[in-house]
């Protein structure tokens, strides 16, 4: 190791039968084959496990959500999402179409809703509730 440049110099040594020499110590370094490159489908599957959008309004949130569930799930699939939460404003109106789109695209759907806690304030406080279990779904309904 070159102390001044902090670089490791490796060169083949004819004295050692062509083995690589590192500093004063000669080593046999077996060149491992490069790892196989994943197919495009496998790369998409890897990406799909990376991100889930947890707050998404469908067109059932009148005046705020513009896209229908099929469009939302198709776009989420293109972006490599693993799941998409349909969290319409104060309702579960979009989850039926969301479930259909979820099945069509193969992405997981998370059920939820956005509720307003203090509607009378100048800046209303909103809370997104997501369902984890059947009991949670029942409570949210």
Residue pairs with C-beta under 8 A, 6 or more apart in sequence:
1 7
1 8
1 9
1 23
2 8
2 9
8 22
9 22
9 23
10 20
10 21
10 22
11 20
11 21
12 18
12 19
12 20
12 21
13 19
13 20
13 21
13 26
16 26
19 26
19 27
19 28
19 29
20 26
20 27
20 28
20 29
21 27
38 46
44 80
47 80
48 80
48 81
48 82
48 107
49 82
50 80
50 82
51 79
51 80
51 81
51 82
52 81
52 82
52 83
52 84
52 85
52 108
52 110
53 76
53 81
53 83
53 84
53 85
54 85
54 87
54 110
54 112
54 128
54 130
55 85
55 87
55 112
55 114
55 128
56 65
56 72
56 84
56 85
56 86
56 87
57 64
57 65
57 87
57 88
57 89
57 114
58 65
58 67
58 68
58 69
58 72
58 86
58 88
58 93
58 94
58 97
58 98
59 65
59 66
59 67
59 68
59 94
60 88
60 91
60 93
60 94
60 97
61 88
61 89
61 91
61 94
61 114
64 89
65 88
65 89
65 94
67 75
68 97
69 86
69 94
69 97
69 98
69 100
69 101
70 97
70 100
70 101
70 104
72 84
72 86
72 98
72 101
73 84
73 98
73 101
73 102
73 104
73 105
73 107
73 109
74 101
74 105
76 84
76 105
76 107
77 105
77 106
77 107
81 107
82 107
82 108
83 107
83 108
83 109
83 110
84 98
84 102
84 107
84 108
84 109
84 110
85 109
85 110
85 111
85 112
85 128
85 130
86 94
86 95
86 98
86 109
86 110
86 111
86 112
87 112
87 113
87 114
87 128
87 129
87 130
88 94
88 95
88 113
88 114
89 113
89 114
89 116
90 113
90 114
90 115
90 116
91 113
92 111
92 113
92 140
92 141
95 109
95 111
98 109
98 111
99 109
101 109
102 108
102 109
110 130
110 131
111 130
111 131
111 137
111 140
112 128
112 129
112 130
112 131
112 140
113 128
113 129
113 140
114 126
114 127
114 128
114 129
115 126
115 127
115 128
115 129
116 124
116 125
116 126
116 127
117 124
117 125
117 126
117 127
118 124
118 125
129 140
131 137
131 140
